[in-house]
Amino acid sequence: MLRLLASTCARGLGGRGGSRRLVSRGRARPVAGLCDPSRRLSRQASDAPRNQPPSPEFVARSVGICSMMRLPVQATPEGLDAAFVGVPLDIGTSNRPGARFGPRRIREESVLLRTTNPSTGAVPFQFLRVADLGDVNVNLYNLQDSCRLIRADYQKIVAAGCVPLTLGGDHTITYPILQAIAEKHGPVGLVHVDAHMDMADKALGEKLYHGTPFRRCVDEGLLDCKRVVQIGIRGSSTTLDTYRYSRSQGFRVVLAEDCWLKSLVPLMGEVRQQMGGRPIYISFDIDGLDPAYAPGTGTPEIAGLTPSQKGGWSYLPLSKPFLVPASFLEHTPFLCFACFQLFTCKMEALEIIRGCQGLNVVGCDLVEVSPPYDPSGNTALVAANLLFEMLCVLPKVTVA
């Protein structure tokens, strides 16, 4: 099925229950391994064992195999509630390549992730058994065959009752993934974050590349078109009616400029009502974010969403006089005495994903990370964090 690094929890550090002993100043002392059961959380959804990412308090971040969040790597999805899966494919790109290296780089940056989400109250590893299933063995010389291989692997994952969280790879991969998911769940709703709608019919005579996946999904009836929302759309186009086809199919298209200077919490409230309780899929193209925050991608577009901040004006009435530094006044000519204008944080990407809490999410992907254009690793780091946020909104995860 999947070609994997050979590693399981039973074969953690030291090979004996995941622990070993080191000698320090002549004395042997125990050192917790990656899969030390003594560090499992005590409060769990059931008595079934849960995989637990190692804490940096006990295991150095540079230790262990390069899996997502340093989770165990598993050869099959059997017994898993959710799994991270890499699809290192980029032969469907139209501009800058390199997304084939995305899964590996996202895994490398995921070493910074921890097990809980204090902002939302989610502790996913208490409720889900999660592992890394490695990468789909794609055919880098044949896009059609790669789609066949992806579909076949995801059919097995979905049939096992496991929710896939995919590390891309270019956006072509979403098409065969949705083929497998719709085979089990029927047409699904879609929350699609992207700079582009990916609804082209063909390019250079080809009907399959990263600009066409959702057109192919519509053609095959994989989407419940009345429950599709595309957020962050922007950029130049070849026509003025570039959104016409999507909207004619019933899609809700939310342009990037409609997201500027505001919170997206109200929008996501409407999206939750639109999606209802039926299955939905989350597809997040990293180029939905502004390239200032995620430069490592193949088709960047300016003026995009942000991962955790967006400027918006709010007003704080003043109840008593206060002193303002002269340096602030020098750069703030619009300051008035009636109110003090503050530049507030609007968490657009996080608001979108966290806004999916409570929905019947049956799969997710994060695509189009291109490490060759991401020398600092920031794009992959953002991607790893967004995948963790997706894990936190899966249906079995109960927030505190």
Contacts in CASP RR format, 6 or more apart in sequence:
PFRMAT RR
TARGET T0000
AUTHOR 0000-0000-0000
METHOD contacts of the structure
MODEL  1
MLRLLASTCARGLGGRGGSRRLVSRGRARPVAGLCDPSRRLSRQASDAPR
NQPPSPEFVARSVGICSMMRLPVQATPEGLDAAFVGVPLDIGTSNRPGAR
FGPRRIREESVLLRTTNPSTGAVPFQFLRVADLGDVNVNLYNLQDSCRLI
RADYQKIVAAGCVPLTLGGDHTITYPILQAIAEKHGPVGLVHVDAHMDMA
DKALGEKLYHGTPFRRCVDEGLLDCKRVVQIGIRGSSTTLDTYRYSRSQG
FRVVLAEDCWLKSLVPLMGEVRQQMGGRPIYISFDIDGLDPAYAPGTGTP
EIAGLTPSQKGGWSYLPLSKPFLVPASFLEHTPFLCFACFQLFTCKMEAL
EIIRGCQGLNVVGCDLVEVSPPYDPSGNTALVAANLLFEMLCVLPKVTVA
1 75 0 8 1.000
1 76 0 8 1.000
1 153 0 8 1.000
1 156 0 8 1.000
2 75 0 8 1.000
2 85 0 8 1.000
2 133 0 8 1.000
2 134 0 8 1.000
2 135 0 8 1.000
2 136 0 8 1.000
2 137 0 8 1.000
2 153 0 8 1.000
3 134 0 8 1.000
3 135 0 8 1.000
3 137 0 8 1.000
4 73 0 8 1.000
4 74 0 8 1.000
4 75 0 8 1.000
4 133 0 8 1.000
4 134 0 8 1.000
4 135 0 8 1.000
5 65 0 8 1.000
5 66 0 8 1.000
5 67 0 8 1.000
5 73 0 8 1.000
5 134 0 8 1.000
6 73 0 8 1.000
6 75 0 8 1.000
7 65 0 8 1.000
7 67 0 8 1.000
7 72 0 8 1.000
7 73 0 8 1.000
8 72 0 8 1.000
8 73 0 8 1.000
8 74 0 8 1.000
9 18 0 8 1.000
9 34 0 8 1.000
9 35 0 8 1.000
9 51 0 8 1.000
9 72 0 8 1.000
10 17 0 8 1.000
10 18 0 8 1.000
10 35 0 8 1.000
11 18 0 8 1.000
12 18 0 8 1.000
12 33 0 8 1.000
12 34 0 8 1.000
12 35 0 8 1.000
12 72 0 8 1.000
13 19 0 8 1.000
13 20 0 8 1.000
13 31 0 8 1.000
13 33 0 8 1.000
13 34 0 8 1.000
13 35 0 8 1.000
13 59 0 8 1.000
13 63 0 8 1.000
13 64 0 8 1.000
14 20 0 8 1.000
14 33 0 8 1.000
17 35 0 8 1.000
17 36 0 8 1.000
17 37 0 8 1.000
18 33 0 8 1.000
18 34 0 8 1.000
18 35 0 8 1.000
18 36 0 8 1.000
19 30 0 8 1.000
19 31 0 8 1.000
19 32 0 8 1.000
19 33 0 8 1.000
19 36 0 8 1.000
20 30 0 8 1.000
20 31 0 8 1.000
20 33 0 8 1.000
21 28 0 8 1.000
21 29 0 8 1.000
21 30 0 8 1.000
21 31 0 8 1.000
22 28 0 8 1.000
22 29 0 8 1.000
22 31 0 8 1.000
23 29 0 8 1.000
31 58 0 8 1.000
32 38 0 8 1.000
32 39 0 8 1.000
32 54 0 8 1.000
32 58 0 8 1.000
32 59 0 8 1.000
33 54 0 8 1.000
33 58 0 8 1.000
33 59 0 8 1.000
34 54 0 8 1.000
34 59 0 8 1.000
34 63 0 8 1.000
34 64 0 8 1.000
34 70 0 8 1.000
34 72 0 8 1.000
35 51 0 8 1.000
35 52 0 8 1.000
35 54 0 8 1.000
35 72 0 8 1.000
36 54 0 8 1.000
36 58 0 8 1.000
37 49 0 8 1.000
39 52 0 8 1.000
39 54 0 8 1.000
39 55 0 8 1.000
39 58 0 8 1.000
40 49 0 8 1.000
40 50 0 8 1.000
40 52 0 8 1.000
41 50 0 8 1.000
41 52 0 8 1.000
41 115 0 8 1.000
41 123 0 8 1.000
41 125 0 8 1.000
41 126 0 8 1.000
43 126 0 8 1.000
44 50 0 8 1.000
44 126 0 8 1.000
44 127 0 8 1.000
45 126 0 8 1.000
45 127 0 8 1.000
45 128 0 8 1.000
45 396 0 8 1.000
45 398 0 8 1.000
48 129 0 8 1.000
49 129 0 8 1.000
50 125 0 8 1.000
50 126 0 8 1.000
50 128 0 8 1.000
50 129 0 8 1.000
50 130 0 8 1.000
51 71 0 8 1.000
51 72 0 8 1.000
51 125 0 8 1.000
51 129 0 8 1.000
51 130 0 8 1.000
51 131 0 8 1.000
52 115 0 8 1.000
52 125 0 8 1.000
53 69 0 8 1.000
53 70 0 8 1.000
53 71 0 8 1.000
53 113 0 8 1.000
53 114 0 8 1.000
53 115 0 8 1.000
53 125 0 8 1.000
54 63 0 8 1.000
54 70 0 8 1.000
55 114 0 8 1.000
55 115 0 8 1.000
56 114 0 8 1.000
59 70 0 8 1.000
61 111 0 8 1.000
61 112 0 8 1.000
62 111 0 8 1.000
64 70 0 8 1.000
65 73 0 8 1.000
66 104 0 8 1.000
66 107 0 8 1.000
66 108 0 8 1.000
67 73 0 8 1.000
67 84 0 8 1.000
67 107 0 8 1.000
67 132 0 8 1.000
67 134 0 8 1.000
68 84 0 8 1.000
68 106 0 8 1.000
68 107 0 8 1.000
68 110 0 8 1.000
68 132 0 8 1.000
68 167 0 8 1.000
68 384 0 8 1.000
68 387 0 8 1.000
69 84 0 8 1.000
69 110 0 8 1.000
69 111 0 8 1.000
69 113 0 8 1.000
69 132 0 8 1.000
69 388 0 8 1.000
70 110 0 8 1.000
70 111 0 8 1.000
71 84 0 8 1.000
71 130 0 8 1.000
71 131 0 8 1.000
71 132 0 8 1.000
72 131 0 8 1.000
72 132 0 8 1.000
73 131 0 8 1.000
73 132 0 8 1.000
73 133 0 8 1.000
73 134 0 8 1.000
74 80 0 8 1.000
74 83 0 8 1.000
74 131 0 8 1.000
74 132 0 8 1.000
74 133 0 8 1.000
75 133 0 8 1.000
76 133 0 8 1.000
76 156 0 8 1.000
76 160 0 8 1.000
77 83 0 8 1.000
77 133 0 8 1.000
77 156 0 8 1.000
77 157 0 8 1.000
77 160 0 8 1.000
77 161 0 8 1.000
77 162 0 8 1.000
78 160 0 8 1.000
79 129 0 8 1.000
79 160 0 8 1.000
79 162 0 8 1.000
80 129 0 8 1.000
80 130 0 8 1.000
80 131 0 8 1.000
80 160 0 8 1.000
80 161 0 8 1.000
80 162 0 8 1.000
81 127 0 8 1.000
81 128 0 8 1.000
81 129 0 8 1.000
81 130 0 8 1.000
81 161 0 8 1.000
81 162 0 8 1.000
81 163 0 8 1.000
81 394 0 8 1.000
81 396 0 8 1.000
82 128 0 8 1.000
82 129 0 8 1.000
82 130 0 8 1.000
82 162 0 8 1.000
82 163 0 8 1.000
82 164 0 8 1.000
82 165 0 8 1.000
82 391 0 8 1.000
82 394 0 8 1.000
83 130 0 8 1.000
83 131 0 8 1.000
83 132 0 8 1.000
83 133 0 8 1.000
83 157 0 8 1.000
83 162 0 8 1.000
83 163 0 8 1.000
83 164 0 8 1.000
83 165 0 8 1.000
84 130 0 8 1.000
84 131 0 8 1.000
84 132 0 8 1.000
84 133 0 8 1.000
84 134 0 8 1.000
84 165 0 8 1.000
84 166 0 8 1.000
84 167 0 8 1.000
84 387 0 8 1.000
85 132 0 8 1.000
85 133 0 8 1.000
85 134 0 8 1.000
85 135 0 8 1.000
85 136 0 8 1.000
85 153 0 8 1.000
85 154 0 8 1.000
85 157 0 8 1.000
85 164 0 8 1.000
85 165 0 8 1.000
85 166 0 8 1.000
85 167 0 8 1.000
86 103 0 8 1.000
86 133 0 8 1.000
86 134 0 8 1.000
86 135 0 8 1.000
86 136 0 8 1.000
86 166 0 8 1.000
86 167 0 8 1.000
86 168 0 8 1.000
86 169 0 8 1.000
87 103 0 8 1.000
87 135 0 8 1.000
87 136 0 8 1.000
87 138 0 8 1.000
87 150 0 8 1.000
87 166 0 8 1.000
87 167 0 8 1.000
87 168 0 8 1.000
87 169 0 8 1.000
87 173 0 8 1.000
87 177 0 8 1.000
88 99 0 8 1.000
88 100 0 8 1.000
88 101 0 8 1.000
88 102 0 8 1.000
88 103 0 8 1.000
88 104 0 8 1.000
88 135 0 8 1.000
88 136 0 8 1.000
88 138 0 8 1.000
88 168 0 8 1.000
88 169 0 8 1.000
89 99 0 8 1.000
89 100 0 8 1.000
89 136 0 8 1.000
89 138 0 8 1.000
89 140 0 8 1.000
89 143 0 8 1.000
89 146 0 8 1.000
89 150 0 8 1.000
89 168 0 8 1.000
89 169 0 8 1.000
89 170 0 8 1.000
89 172 0 8 1.000
89 173 0 8 1.000
90 97 0 8 1.000
90 98 0 8 1.000
90 99 0 8 1.000
90 100 0 8 1.000
90 169 0 8 1.000
90 170 0 8 1.000
90 370 0 8 1.000
91 97 0 8 1.000
91 100 0 8 1.000
91 140 0 8 1.000
91 141 0 8 1.000
91 143 0 8 1.000
91 146 0 8 1.000
91 170 0 8 1.000
92 143 0 8 1.000
92 170 0 8 1.000
92 172 0 8 1.000
92 208 0 8 1.000
92 209 0 8 1.000
92 210 0 8 1.000
93 99 0 8 1.000
93 170 0 8 1.000
93 209 0 8 1.000
93 210 0 8 1.000
93 298 0 8 1.000
93 299 0 8 1.000
94 203 0 8 1.000
94 209 0 8 1.000
94 210 0 8 1.000
94 211 0 8 1.000
94 299 0 8 1.000
95 298 0 8 1.000
95 299 0 8 1.000
96 297 0 8 1.000
96 298 0 8 1.000
96 299 0 8 1.000
96 370 0 8 1.000
96 372 0 8 1.000
96 373 0 8 1.000
97 298 0 8 1.000
97 370 0 8 1.000
97 372 0 8 1.000
98 298 0 8 1.000
98 370 0 8 1.000
98 371 0 8 1.000
98 372 0 8 1.000
98 373 0 8 1.000
99 168 0 8 1.000
99 169 0 8 1.000
99 170 0 8 1.000
99 297 0 8 1.000
99 298 0 8 1.000
99 367 0 8 1.000
99 368 0 8 1.000
99 369 0 8 1.000
99 370 0 8 1.000
100 140 0 8 1.000
100 169 0 8 1.000
101 370 0 8 1.000
101 371 0 8 1.000
101 372 0 8 1.000
102 167 0 8 1.000
102 168 0 8 1.000
102 169 0 8 1.000
102 369 0 8 1.000
102 370 0 8 1.000
102 371 0 8 1.000
102 380 0 8 1.000
102 383 0 8 1.000
103 135 0 8 1.000
103 167 0 8 1.000
103 168 0 8 1.000
103 169 0 8 1.000
104 371 0 8 1.000
105 369 0 8 1.000
105 371 0 8 1.000
105 374 0 8 1.000
105 377 0 8 1.000
105 380 0 8 1.000
106 167 0 8 1.000
106 168 0 8 1.000
106 366 0 8 1.000
106 369 0 8 1.000
106 380 0 8 1.000
106 383 0 8 1.000
106 384 0 8 1.000
106 387 0 8 1.000
107 132 0 8 1.000
107 167 0 8 1.000
107 384 0 8 1.000
108 380 0 8 1.000
109 377 0 8 1.000
109 380 0 8 1.000
109 381 0 8 1.000
109 383 0 8 1.000
109 384 0 8 1.000
110 384 0 8 1.000
110 387 0 8 1.000
110 388 0 8 1.000
112 381 0 8 1.000
112 384 0 8 1.000
113 384 0 8 1.000
113 385 0 8 1.000
113 388 0 8 1.000
115 123 0 8 1.000
115 124 0 8 1.000
115 125 0 8 1.000
116 122 0 8 1.000
116 123 0 8 1.000
117 123 0 8 1.000
117 124 0 8 1.000
117 388 0 8 1.000
117 389 0 8 1.000
117 392 0 8 1.000
119 350 0 8 1.000
119 354 0 8 1.000
120 354 0 8 1.000
120 357 0 8 1.000
120 392 0 8 1.000
120 399 0 8 1.000
121 399 0 8 1.000
121 400 0 8 1.000
122 392 0 8 1.000
122 393 0 8 1.000
122 397 0 8 1.000
122 399 0 8 1.000
122 400 0 8 1.000
123 397 0 8 1.000
123 400 0 8 1.000
124 130 0 8 1.000
124 391 0 8 1.000
124 392 0 8 1.000
124 394 0 8 1.000
124 397 0 8 1.000
127 396 0 8 1.000
127 397 0 8 1.000
127 398 0 8 1.000
128 391 0 8 1.000
128 394 0 8 1.000
128 396 0 8 1.000
128 397 0 8 1.000
130 391 0 8 1.000
133 157 0 8 1.000
136 149 0 8 1.000
136 150 0 8 1.000
136 153 0 8 1.000
137 149 0 8 1.000
138 146 0 8 1.000
138 149 0 8 1.000
138 150 0 8 1.000
139 145 0 8 1.000
139 146 0 8 1.000
139 149 0 8 1.000
140 146 0 8 1.000
143 172 0 8 1.000
143 208 0 8 1.000
143 209 0 8 1.000
144 208 0 8 1.000
146 172 0 8 1.000
147 172 0 8 1.000
147 173 0 8 1.000
147 175 0 8 1.000
147 176 0 8 1.000
147 208 0 8 1.000
148 176 0 8 1.000
150 173 0 8 1.000
150 176 0 8 1.000
150 177 0 8 1.000
150 180 0 8 1.000
151 176 0 8 1.000
151 177 0 8 1.000
151 179 0 8 1.000
151 180 0 8 1.000
154 164 0 8 1.000
154 176 0 8 1.000
154 177 0 8 1.000
154 179 0 8 1.000
154 180 0 8 1.000
154 181 0 8 1.000
155 180 0 8 1.000
155 183 0 8 1.000
157 164 0 8 1.000
157 180 0 8 1.000
158 164 0 8 1.000
158 180 0 8 1.000
158 181 0 8 1.000
158 183 0 8 1.000
158 184 0 8 1.000
158 362 0 8 1.000
159 184 0 8 1.000
163 361 0 8 1.000
163 362 0 8 1.000
163 363 0 8 1.000
163 364 0 8 1.000
163 394 0 8 1.000
164 177 0 8 1.000
164 363 0 8 1.000
164 364 0 8 1.000
164 365 0 8 1.000
165 363 0 8 1.000
165 364 0 8 1.000
165 365 0 8 1.000
165 366 0 8 1.000
165 387 0 8 1.000
165 390 0 8 1.000
165 391 0 8 1.000
166 173 0 8 1.000
166 177 0 8 1.000
166 363 0 8 1.000
166 364 0 8 1.000
166 365 0 8 1.000
166 366 0 8 1.000
166 367 0 8 1.000
167 365 0 8 1.000
167 366 0 8 1.000
167 369 0 8 1.000
167 383 0 8 1.000
167 387 0 8 1.000
168 365 0 8 1.000
168 366 0 8 1.000
168 367 0 8 1.000
168 368 0 8 1.000
168 369 0 8 1.000
169 367 0 8 1.000
169 368 0 8 1.000
169 369 0 8 1.000
170 210 0 8 1.000
170 367 0 8 1.000
170 368 0 8 1.000
171 194 0 8 1.000
171 198 0 8 1.000
171 210 0 8 1.000
171 211 0 8 1.000
171 213 0 8 1.000
171 283 0 8 1.000
171 285 0 8 1.000
171 367 0 8 1.000
171 368 0 8 1.000
172 208 0 8 1.000
172 209 0 8 1.000
172 210 0 8 1.000
172 211 0 8 1.000
172 212 0 8 1.000
172 213 0 8 1.000
173 213 0 8 1.000
173 365 0 8 1.000
173 367 0 8 1.000
174 213 0 8 1.000
174 214 0 8 1.000
174 217 0 8 1.000
174 283 0 8 1.000
174 365 0 8 1.000
174 367 0 8 1.000
175 208 0 8 1.000
175 212 0 8 1.000
175 213 0 8 1.000
175 214 0 8 1.000
175 216 0 8 1.000
175 217 0 8 1.000
177 363 0 8 1.000
177 365 0 8 1.000
178 188 0 8 1.000
178 213 0 8 1.000
178 217 0 8 1.000
178 222 0 8 1.000
178 223 0 8 1.000
178 281 0 8 1.000
179 220 0 8 1.000
179 222 0 8 1.000
181 188 0 8 1.000
181 222 0 8 1.000
181 279 0 8 1.000
181 281 0 8 1.000
181 362 0 8 1.000
181 363 0 8 1.000
182 188 0 8 1.000
182 220 0 8 1.000
182 221 0 8 1.000
182 222 0 8 1.000
182 223 0 8 1.000
185 279 0 8 1.000
185 362 0 8 1.000
186 222 0 8 1.000
186 279 0 8 1.000
187 221 0 8 1.000
187 222 0 8 1.000
187 223 0 8 1.000
187 224 0 8 1.000
187 225 0 8 1.000
188 222 0 8 1.000
188 223 0 8 1.000
188 224 0 8 1.000
188 227 0 8 1.000
188 278 0 8 1.000
188 279 0 8 1.000
188 280 0 8 1.000
188 281 0 8 1.000
188 362 0 8 1.000
189 223 0 8 1.000
189 224 0 8 1.000
189 227 0 8 1.000
189 228 0 8 1.000
189 275 0 8 1.000
189 278 0 8 1.000
189 279 0 8 1.000
189 280 0 8 1.000
189 281 0 8 1.000
190 214 0 8 1.000
190 223 0 8 1.000
190 227 0 8 1.000
190 228 0 8 1.000
190 229 0 8 1.000
190 280 0 8 1.000
190 281 0 8 1.000
190 282 0 8 1.000
190 283 0 8 1.000
191 229 0 8 1.000
191 231 0 8 1.000
191 271 0 8 1.000
191 275 0 8 1.000
191 280 0 8 1.000
191 281 0 8 1.000
191 282 0 8 1.000
191 283 0 8 1.000
191 352 0 8 1.000
191 356 0 8 1.000
192 198 0 8 1.000
192 214 0 8 1.000
192 228 0 8 1.000
192 229 0 8 1.000
192 230 0 8 1.000
192 231 0 8 1.000
192 283 0 8 1.000
192 284 0 8 1.000
192 285 0 8 1.000
193 230 0 8 1.000
193 231 0 8 1.000
193 232 0 8 1.000
193 282 0 8 1.000
193 283 0 8 1.000
193 284 0 8 1.000
193 285 0 8 1.000
193 288 0 8 1.000
193 305 0 8 1.000
193 349 0 8 1.000
193 352 0 8 1.000
194 230 0 8 1.000
194 231 0 8 1.000
194 232 0 8 1.000
194 233 0 8 1.000
194 283 0 8 1.000
194 284 0 8 1.000
194 285 0 8 1.000
194 287 0 8 1.000
194 288 0 8 1.000
195 232 0 8 1.000
195 233 0 8 1.000
195 234 0 8 1.000
195 235 0 8 1.000
195 256 0 8 1.000
195 285 0 8 1.000
195 287 0 8 1.000
195 288 0 8 1.000
195 299 0 8 1.000
195 300 0 8 1.000
195 301 0 8 1.000
195 304 0 8 1.000
196 211 0 8 1.000
196 233 0 8 1.000
196 285 0 8 1.000
196 287 0 8 1.000
196 299 0 8 1.000
196 301 0 8 1.000
197 214 0 8 1.000
197 230 0 8 1.000
197 233 0 8 1.000
197 242 0 8 1.000
197 243 0 8 1.000
197 246 0 8 1.000
197 251 0 8 1.000
197 253 0 8 1.000
198 210 0 8 1.000
198 211 0 8 1.000
198 212 0 8 1.000
198 213 0 8 1.000
198 214 0 8 1.000
198 215 0 8 1.000
198 285 0 8 1.000
199 211 0 8 1.000
199 212 0 8 1.000
199 214 0 8 1.000
199 215 0 8 1.000
199 218 0 8 1.000
199 245 0 8 1.000
199 246 0 8 1.000
200 211 0 8 1.000
200 212 0 8 1.000
200 215 0 8 1.000
201 207 0 8 1.000
201 212 0 8 1.000
201 215 0 8 1.000
202 212 0 8 1.000
203 209 0 8 1.000
203 211 0 8 1.000
203 212 0 8 1.000
207 216 0 8 1.000
208 216 0 8 1.000
210 368 0 8 1.000
214 223 0 8 1.000
214 228 0 8 1.000
215 245 0 8 1.000
217 223 0 8 1.000
218 225 0 8 1.000
218 249 0 8 1.000
224 278 0 8 1.000
225 249 0 8 1.000
225 250 0 8 1.000
225 251 0 8 1.000
226 250 0 8 1.000
226 274 0 8 1.000
227 274 0 8 1.000
227 275 0 8 1.000
227 276 0 8 1.000
227 278 0 8 1.000
227 280 0 8 1.000
228 249 0 8 1.000
228 250 0 8 1.000
228 251 0 8 1.000
228 252 0 8 1.000
229 251 0 8 1.000
229 252 0 8 1.000
229 253 0 8 1.000
229 254 0 8 1.000
229 271 0 8 1.000
229 274 0 8 1.000
230 246 0 8 1.000
230 251 0 8 1.000
230 252 0 8 1.000
230 253 0 8 1.000
230 254 0 8 1.000
231 254 0 8 1.000
231 259 0 8 1.000
231 264 0 8 1.000
231 267 0 8 1.000
231 305 0 8 1.000
231 352 0 8 1.000
232 254 0 8 1.000
232 255 0 8 1.000
232 256 0 8 1.000
232 259 0 8 1.000
232 288 0 8 1.000
232 304 0 8 1.000
232 305 0 8 1.000
233 243 0 8 1.000
233 253 0 8 1.000
233 254 0 8 1.000
233 255 0 8 1.000
233 256 0 8 1.000
234 255 0 8 1.000
234 256 0 8 1.000
234 257 0 8 1.000
234 301 0 8 1.000
234 303 0 8 1.000
234 304 0 8 1.000
235 256 0 8 1.000
235 301 0 8 1.000
235 302 0 8 1.000
235 303 0 8 1.000
243 253 0 8 1.000
243 255 0 8 1.000
246 253 0 8 1.000
247 253 0 8 1.000
252 271 0 8 1.000
252 274 0 8 1.000
254 267 0 8 1.000
256 288 0 8 1.000
256 303 0 8 1.000
256 304 0 8 1.000
256 305 0 8 1.000
257 303 0 8 1.000
259 267 0 8 1.000
259 305 0 8 1.000
259 310 0 8 1.000
259 348 0 8 1.000
260 303 0 8 1.000
260 310 0 8 1.000
261 310 0 8 1.000
261 311 0 8 1.000
261 312 0 8 1.000
261 313 0 8 1.000
261 346 0 8 1.000
262 310 0 8 1.000
262 312 0 8 1.000
262 346 0 8 1.000
263 346 0 8 1.000
263 351 0 8 1.000
264 346 0 8 1.000
264 348 0 8 1.000
264 351 0 8 1.000
264 352 0 8 1.000
265 351 0 8 1.000
265 355 0 8 1.000
268 351 0 8 1.000
268 352 0 8 1.000
268 354 0 8 1.000
268 355 0 8 1.000
268 356 0 8 1.000
269 355 0 8 1.000
271 355 0 8 1.000
271 356 0 8 1.000
272 355 0 8 1.000
272 356 0 8 1.000
272 358 0 8 1.000
272 359 0 8 1.000
275 359 0 8 1.000
275 360 0 8 1.000
276 359 0 8 1.000
276 360 0 8 1.000
277 359 0 8 1.000
277 360 0 8 1.000
278 360 0 8 1.000
279 360 0 8 1.000
279 361 0 8 1.000
279 362 0 8 1.000
280 356 0 8 1.000
280 359 0 8 1.000
280 360 0 8 1.000
280 361 0 8 1.000
280 362 0 8 1.000
281 361 0 8 1.000
281 362 0 8 1.000
281 363 0 8 1.000
281 364 0 8 1.000
282 353 0 8 1.000
282 356 0 8 1.000
282 361 0 8 1.000
282 363 0 8 1.000
282 364 0 8 1.000
282 365 0 8 1.000
282 390 0 8 1.000
283 364 0 8 1.000
283 365 0 8 1.000
283 367 0 8 1.000
284 349 0 8 1.000
284 353 0 8 1.000
284 364 0 8 1.000
284 365 0 8 1.000
284 366 0 8 1.000
284 367 0 8 1.000
284 386 0 8 1.000
284 390 0 8 1.000
285 297 0 8 1.000
285 367 0 8 1.000
285 368 0 8 1.000
286 294 0 8 1.000
286 296 0 8 1.000
286 297 0 8 1.000
286 366 0 8 1.000
286 367 0 8 1.000
286 368 0 8 1.000
286 369 0 8 1.000
286 379 0 8 1.000
286 382 0 8 1.000
286 383 0 8 1.000
287 294 0 8 1.000
287 297 0 8 1.000
287 298 0 8 1.000
287 299 0 8 1.000
287 300 0 8 1.000
287 301 0 8 1.000
287 368 0 8 1.000
288 294 0 8 1.000
288 301 0 8 1.000
288 304 0 8 1.000
288 305 0 8 1.000
289 304 0 8 1.000
289 305 0 8 1.000
289 306 0 8 1.000
289 307 0 8 1.000
289 349 0 8 1.000
289 382 0 8 1.000
290 302 0 8 1.000
290 303 0 8 1.000
290 304 0 8 1.000
290 305 0 8 1.000
290 306 0 8 1.000
291 297 0 8 1.000
291 300 0 8 1.000
291 301 0 8 1.000
291 302 0 8 1.000
291 304 0 8 1.000
293 306 0 8 1.000
293 307 0 8 1.000
293 378 0 8 1.000
293 379 0 8 1.000
293 382 0 8 1.000
294 300 0 8 1.000
294 307 0 8 1.000
294 369 0 8 1.000
294 378 0 8 1.000
294 379 0 8 1.000
294 382 0 8 1.000
294 383 0 8 1.000
295 373 0 8 1.000
295 374 0 8 1.000
295 378 0 8 1.000
295 379 0 8 1.000
296 369 0 8 1.000
296 370 0 8 1.000
296 371 0 8 1.000
296 372 0 8 1.000
296 373 0 8 1.000
296 374 0 8 1.000
296 379 0 8 1.000
297 368 0 8 1.000
297 369 0 8 1.000
297 370 0 8 1.000
297 373 0 8 1.000
297 374 0 8 1.000
297 379 0 8 1.000
298 368 0 8 1.000
298 370 0 8 1.000
298 373 0 8 1.000
299 368 0 8 1.000
305 348 0 8 1.000
305 349 0 8 1.000
305 352 0 8 1.000
306 346 0 8 1.000
306 348 0 8 1.000
306 349 0 8 1.000
307 347 0 8 1.000
307 348 0 8 1.000
307 349 0 8 1.000
307 350 0 8 1.000
307 382 0 8 1.000
307 385 0 8 1.000
307 386 0 8 1.000
308 345 0 8 1.000
308 347 0 8 1.000
308 349 0 8 1.000
308 350 0 8 1.000
309 345 0 8 1.000
309 346 0 8 1.000
309 347 0 8 1.000
310 345 0 8 1.000
310 346 0 8 1.000
310 347 0 8 1.000
310 348 0 8 1.000
311 343 0 8 1.000
311 344 0 8 1.000
311 345 0 8 1.000
311 346 0 8 1.000
312 343 0 8 1.000
312 344 0 8 1.000
312 346 0 8 1.000
313 341 0 8 1.000
313 342 0 8 1.000
313 343 0 8 1.000
313 344 0 8 1.000
314 341 0 8 1.000
314 342 0 8 1.000
314 344 0 8 1.000
315 339 0 8 1.000
315 340 0 8 1.000
315 341 0 8 1.000
315 342 0 8 1.000
316 339 0 8 1.000
316 340 0 8 1.000
316 342 0 8 1.000
317 338 0 8 1.000
317 339 0 8 1.000
318 337 0 8 1.000
318 338 0 8 1.000
318 339 0 8 1.000
318 340 0 8 1.000
324 335 0 8 1.000
328 335 0 8 1.000
329 335 0 8 1.000
334 341 0 8 1.000
335 341 0 8 1.000
349 382 0 8 1.000
349 386 0 8 1.000
350 389 0 8 1.000
353 386 0 8 1.000
353 389 0 8 1.000
353 390 0 8 1.000
353 393 0 8 1.000
354 389 0 8 1.000
354 392 0 8 1.000
354 393 0 8 1.000
355 393 0 8 1.000
356 390 0 8 1.000
356 393 0 8 1.000
357 392 0 8 1.000
357 393 0 8 1.000
357 399 0 8 1.000
358 393 0 8 1.000
358 395 0 8 1.000
359 393 0 8 1.000
359 395 0 8 1.000
360 395 0 8 1.000
361 390 0 8 1.000
361 393 0 8 1.000
361 394 0 8 1.000
361 395 0 8 1.000
364 387 0 8 1.000
364 390 0 8 1.000
366 383 0 8 1.000
366 386 0 8 1.000
366 387 0 8 1.000
366 390 0 8 1.000
369 379 0 8 1.000
369 380 0 8 1.000
369 383 0 8 1.000
370 379 0 8 1.000
371 377 0 8 1.000
371 379 0 8 1.000
371 380 0 8 1.000
373 379 0 8 1.000
374 380 0 8 1.000
391 397 0 8 1.000
END
